[in-house]
Amino acid sequence: MKNVQIPSELFILLIRYHLIEDVSSGEKIRIGLEKKMDVLIDRELYTKYKTAPTDEEREKARTEYLDRSGVRDSFRW
């Protein structure tokens, strides 16, 4: 199982949300976790692009990574 690092501010918000039941920070927590999930997915796609065993899988991962990153088709090779 992999470890995931989050910013200390998000960690404190999570602690307050669960232990003190401070629901006012729920939106900040959701945004922070969505950002972290996007970073994890991008990293996984990039790793898959660099380590894929076949050219077809590599190109599929590269295309998906560039789509998620917002790179326009005209800038791609």
N, C-alpha and C positions, 0 to 999 in steps of 0.2 A: 504494500500500500504506500502511495506517495504522500508526502507532506506538502501542504499548501501554505504559503505565507500570505498574510493579509496585513494591511497597514494597522498600526496600533490604535489609531482613531476608530477604525471600523471594529476592531476587537473590543474596545471599551463600549462602543454603542451596542454591540451584541450582548455584552455582559449586563449592561444596564437594562436592555430590553428583556432579557430572560430572568435575571435575578431580582431586579427592582420593579419589573413590569412597567417600565417607562415606554409606553407605546408611541410617544410623540416622535421618536427617532426612527420609526418603522420605514418611512420613505427613504431616508438616508441609507439605512441598512440595505434596502432592496437595490438601490442604485449602486452602492458599493459592491454588493455581491454580483450584480449583473456585469459590472466592469471586470471584476476578477474572472468570472466565467468566460467572458469574451477573450481575455488574455490567455486563459488556459486553452481554449479552443484554437486560437490563432497559433499558439506554440505547438500544439499537437499536429495541426495541419502542416506547419513549416517542417517539423521533424519528419512527418510522413513523406513530404516532398523530397527531403534530402536523403531519406533512407529506403524509399520504396524499391522493391526488388525488380519491378518491370518498368519500362518506359511509359506504358499506359497508366499505371497507378501513379507514377511520379507526375505525369502531366495533369491527371485529374486532381491530385492534391494541390499542385501549383495553381491551377485555375481556380479552385475553391478558395485557396488562401488569398489570391489576388482579388477575387470578388468580394470577400469579406473585408479586405483592407481598403477597398474603394478605388483600386487602380483601374483607370479606364482602359478599354480595349486598345485604343490608339497608342497607348504608352507601353504596351506589352510587345514582347518579341516572340 
